[in-house]
Amino acid sequence: MERRTAAATRLPWALAAAVVGLLAALAAQEGARSAAATVVAVAVLVIALVLVLPHPERGVLLMLLVLPLDVAGRLLTEPLSITVFHVSLLLTLVAWAIAWLRDPETSAPRLSALDVGIAALVAAAVWSLPGSLDKAATVVSIVRLVFLWLFTLSVVTFVRDERMADRVVSVVVGTGAASSMLALVQYAVPGFPIGSTHVDVAAGGVSRARPGAFFEDPNLLGTFLSVAVIAALAKAVHARRWRDAAVWLALAGVCGLGLGVTLSRTGMVGVLLGVVVLVMTAPRKRRPWLAGAAVACAAVILLAAPGQVLDRLTSVVDIEADSSIRTRYLMVGSTVDMIRDRWVFGTGLGAYSLAYPKYRRIGALISITRPHQLPLALWAEMGIMGLVSEILIVGSIVWVVRSRRHRGWNVYESLGVAGLLAVLVQSLFQYYLYFEYLWLFLALTVAATRFTRDAEEVHV
């Protein structure tokens, strides 16, 4: 009976996901702003209002449903980008405010040590404003940070128990699998009209198409799929029944295939780190079996596609042959020089690109001006306060996790930490300050440590 109830609960969200996917497909075609598409969009908005206003926790699920749309979900691009995710966030905040007025005790924000770190990050952005090289960009960046903070706080507040956490993970993995299937179609059908595809020119002038689903950059899709794989594997590792484990493993496999065709090196590295964390935080009696299974899976993957996998992974350190990787390494030195000259106030959040040309090293691609290493970029853009905010955010997460370490790891703590570390290691090569999944896994890690039921050693 409980399984039927759970299935019935997830069905409306599955149908909503299908509707969102259909809308995204329409948005990718010419004439998407026709009267018919507008009517459908208004109808969906009305349905969202009916679903979310009485129950703000549903807003969290709605935001995660539309988050993978990225480019297809953009409603406005100038003077700043507004997407259906932002609309769903505003809807959630309105529903939250109404619920808070009705029941202040239950709906009050659940603050944590993480909020101290995020508050310091926003303060650092304001600190950088007076001396910013682009004050308008810094103001917009501050607004984006505030909304990301509200998104994080809403997840921490409304993911109160394992049932809600399970719904969140189901939406993340489900949308990951759907995005992966679209990426696989884009890979198999050149010129597929739905979604975005990026063409790289490799050494020797060989071009290769990298599917991005609805993301602007294939690396963004790769990072999203990396955390979807990790979340699905975590559910499989902690599953009590083989049947449930098999379903989660199948979903992880689908997301893994999509990650493979994106050719995202950072995504692959993120999954490798995430798997290590999952094994270390698994139930003790399962760890030896999981370690062996991980090694066996890696061997099978290398045997099935040795060139594709090894070439992409080894290219991470191939500075001479890969201009993109070379540029990333050279940007480290450039950013350090920038910090040396502007270590107090920085360039201003969002103004790195204006300062960078002066510090560009010989051999770096001229077309790349945005920062690619998040930890260094925060100091470069926001000065010493940016560094302080980084330390506070990392320290808050360590503090929160350590407070529960002696009780063992539940599945949501495990996947929260594994997913968070996977995104953080990828942020050494990408600027993920505004990547919502980084903030999501920050929030999930905090929320999971508050669940009242202790982690149990399970046996299959």
N, C-alpha and C positions, 0 to 999 in steps of 0.2 A: 504493500500500500504506500509506504514511504517513497519507494522508487517511482511509483506512478505519479505521486504528488510532485516530486522533484522534477520529473519529466514535464508535467503540465506547467510547472512554474517557468521552466526554461523555454517552452514552446513560443510564447509571445515574443521573447527576445530573439529567438531564432527567426521568426517571421519578420521582426523588425529589421534584423540584419539583412535578410533577403531584400526587403524594400529599399534599404539604404544602398545595397549593392546595385539594385536596378536604377535608382536615382543617379548613382555615380556613373553608370554606363550611359545614361541619358545625357549627363553633364559633359561627357567626353565627346559627344557628337555635335556637329553643327546644328544650330537651331535649338540648342538646349534651353534657351530663354524664351521659348515659344509659350503661348498661353496655356497649352496643355501641361507643360512641365511646371509652370508656375502654379497651376491649380493643384497638381500633385504635391508640390513642395509645401503649399499652404495646408493641404490636408494632413501631411505628415507632421507639420508643426502643431496643428490642432491636436492630433493624437498624442504627440509628445507632451503638450500642456496637460491633457487629461490624465496621462499616466504619471507624470513627474510631480505636478503641483501638490497632490495629496501625500506623496511619498518621495521626499527628496533623495532618499538612498537610491531610487531608480535613476536619478540623474547621473550618478556615478557610472552606472552601466550604460546609459545612453551616451555619455561622453566617450567611453571606451569603444562603443560600437562605431561611432563616426570618426574616431581618431585616425584610423588607417586611410581615410579618404584623401587627406593631405591636399594635393593639387585639385582633384575632382571636387573637393568640398569647399573650395575657395569661393566666397561670396563677394569679396572686395580685395583688391590688391594695392590700391593707392588711396591715401597716403600710407596706409599700413594694411597688412594682410588680415582679413577677417574670414574665418572659416566656420563651417557648421559646428566644429568643436567649440569655438568660442560662443556661439549661440546657445549650445547645449549647456555650457558652463554657466552662462548668465541665467538660463532657465533654472538650473540647479541652485544657484545662489538665491534667486527669488523664492523658490520653494523652501529652501533652508531658512531664509529670513522669516517666512510665514510660520514655519514649524517652530522656530525659536520663540516667536512671540506667543504662540499657543502653549508651548511646553518648554520653558526655559531650562529646566533641569535636564531633560532627555536630549534636547537638540543643541545644547551649548557646545561650542567648539572644544574638541579634546586636544588641548595644547600639550606639547612635549618639548624635550630638549632640542629637537630638530628645529622647532620654530625659532629658538634663539639664534641658531646658525643662519636660518633663512632671513630673519630680521636683520642680522648683521650684513648679509649679502645685499639686501635692498638698501641699507644704510651706506654700504660701500659704493653702490651705484650713484646714490645722491652725492656722496663725497666727491665722486669723479666729475660731477656735472659742471661746477664753475670753470674748470680748466679744460673741458672737453673740446676736442677738435671739431666735433659735430654735435652741438647741443640738442638739436632736434632728434637725432638718432638716439642720443642718450636718454632723452625724455621718453621716447617710444619704448626703449629697452627697459626702463624702470617700470613702465606700465605693464609690460609683458611679464616681468618678474613678479609683480604683485599678483597678477592673475594666476601665474603658475603656483604661487604660494597658496592662493585660495583653492586651487585644484588639489594640491597636496593635502591641505587641511580638511577638505571635504572627504577625501578618501580615508584619512585617519579617523575622522569623526563618524562616518557611516559604515565603515567596515568594522563592525563591532564584534563579530563572531565568525566562526569558521564557515557557517552556511553562506554568509554574505561574501566571505573571501573566496569560497568555492565558485560563486557566481562570477566574481570578478575574473578569476583565473579561467573559467570556462569561456568568457567573452574574449579575453586576450588570446587564448589558444584557438578559439573558433575563428576569430577574425584573422589570426595569423595563418591558419590553414586555408581560408578563403583567398587571402592575398597571395599565398604561395601557389595555389592552383592557377590564379590569374597570371602570375609570373611564369609558370611552366607553359601556359598557353602562349604567352608573348615570346617565350624562347623557342617554342616549336613552330610558331607561325610568324615568320618575318613580316613586319608591317602591320601586325594586328592593331586594329584601330582603337581599342579601348586601353586606357592607361598610358603610362609613359615608359619609354625605352631610351637608354643612353648608349651611344656608340663610342667605344674607346678605340684609339689607334695605338696598337702595341708596337713593340720594337720591330723594325723591318717593314713598317707601314701596313701591317695586318690589322684590319678592323674587326671588332667583335661587339655584338649587341649584348647589353646588360639590362635585363628587364627590371623595372622598378615598381610594377603594379601601379598603385595610385600615388606613390611617393615621387617627389621631384628628383631625388638622388637614389640610385640603387644601393648605396651604402646605408641610407636611412632604412630602406626596406630590409637590408641585411641585418642591421642591428635589431630592428623590430622582430624579425624572424628568429634571431639568436635568443632573445628572451622568451619568445613563445616556445621554442624548443626546450629551453631550460625549465619553464613552468610545467610543460607537459611531462618531461622526464621526472621532475620532482613528484608530481602526482602519481606517476607509475611506480617510483621507488617506494613511496609510502602507502601504496594501495593494499587493502586487506584481501582482495580477491584477484586471482589471476585474470579473470575476465575484464575487470576494471583496468588492471595494469596494461592489458593488451590494447584496449581502446586508446589509452593515453600514449602508449608507445607508437601506435599507428599515426596518431595526430602529430607526434614529435617527428616521425619519419616524413610526413607530408611537408611540414614546415622546414625540415632539414633539406629536402629536395629543392624547395624554393630558394633557400639560402644558398645552395650550391650553384644554381644558375645565375644568381646575382653576381657571382665572383667576388663577393665582399670578403677581403682578407681579414679585416677587423672583426667581421661577424663570426668567421670561423675561429679566430683566436678567442673571442668572447665565449663561444660555446665550449671550447676546450677548458677554459678556466672555470666556467660554470659547472661542467661535469665533475671537475676535481672537487669543487665545493660541495656538490650534491653527495658525492661519495663520502666525503669527510663528515657530513652532517646527517647521513642516513642512519637508521636504526643499527645498532652495533653489530648484530648478528648477520646483517645483510651486507656489510661493508666489504668483506673479502669476495663475496660473489659478485657484487657490483663492480669492484675494481677489475676482476677478471673479465666480466662482460664488456666493460668499457675498452679494455685492451683488445678483446676479440673484435668488437665493432670497428675500432680504428684500423685493425689489420684488414678487415673485409673491405672497408672503404678505400684503403690504399691499394688493395689488389684490384678492385673494380675500376678505379679511376686514378691510377698512380700519378700520371702526368698532371691532370687538372688540379688535384688537391696539393701535391707536393710543390708544383711550380708556383701556385698562388701563395702558399705559406712561406716558401723560401724567398719569394720576391720581396717579402717584408723587410729583409735585410740587404736586398740587392740594390745598393745605392747607385751603382754605375749604370746598370741597364734600365732601371725603372725611373723615369723622370718624376713621376708623382711621388714615389717614396723618397727620392733624393730631395725634392722640394720640401717635404715634411721635415726631414732631418735638418736641412739648411734653415728652415724657419725656426727651429729651436734656438739656434745661435742668434738669429735676428731678433727673436723675442727677448732673449736674455740681454742683448744690447739695448733694446727698447726699455726694459725694466731698469737697467743701469742709469739711463738718462731721465726716466720719468717714474722713479720708484715710489714717489710720495703720492701723487694724485693720478697717475696713469694718463692714458690717452683720452679717457672718457669711454664709458661702456658703449659699444657699438661703433666706436671710431677707430678701431685698430687699422682698418684698411687704409685710412688716410695717412697714418704714420708709417706704415710698413714699407712703401717704396723706397724711402730713404735708407732703410736697413736691409733691403733685399741683398742676399748673397749671390755671387756669380754662380750660375748653374741652376738656380731656382727658376721655375716657370713664371713668366711674366703675368700670365693670365690668372694666377692664384694670388689673391691679396687678403683673403679672409683668414683668420687664425685657425689653426688645425690642432692645437694642443690646449685643451681646456684648462688644466691646472696652471700653466704658465700664462695663458691669455688673460685669466681673471686678474692676476697681479699686474700684467701689462696694461690692461684697460682701466682698472680701478685702483691702482696703486697699492700701498701697504694695507689699506683696509680690505682690499680684495683678497690678499693673502690671509689676513686674520679671519675673514668670513669662511674661507676654505677650511682652515684649521678647526673652526668652531663646528662646521657642518660635519666633517669627518669625526671629530671628537664626540659630537652628540650621538651619532650612529653607533660608535664603539661603546659609548656609555649605555645606550638603550639595550644593545645586544648583550653586553656583559651582565646586565642585571638579570637576565634569564638563562644564562649559559648553564648554570648548575642544574637546571630542571630538564635538560635535554632539549632537542630540537623538534618542534612540530613541523609539518610539511610546509606551512606558510612562512615560517621563519627561514626554513632552508631555502625555499625558492626565492624569497625576498632578498636574502643576502647574496645568493648565487647570481640572480638577475642583476642586482645592483652592482656587484663587482664586475660582471661581464660588461655592463655599459661603461663603467668607470675606466676599465682597461682600454676600451675602444675610444674613450674620450682623450686618450693620449695621442690619437691620430685624427680625431674629428672634434669639431667645436659643438658639443652637445648641451650647451647651457639651456637652450630653448626646446630640447627634445623631450616631449612630455613623458616618454616611457622612463627616462631617468628619474623624473619626479615621482612617477607612479611607483617605482620600486623602492624609492626612499620611503614613501608613505606606507607601502605594504610591509616593509621591514618593521616600521614603528608599530603599525596596527597589529601585526602578528604577535608581537611580544606582549600584547595586552589581553590576549585570549585567556579565558579563565581555565580552560581545560589544559592540563599539562600534556606535553608530548608523550606518547606511549610507544613502547617497543612493540612492533606489530610482527606477525608471523603469517606467512603465506603457506 
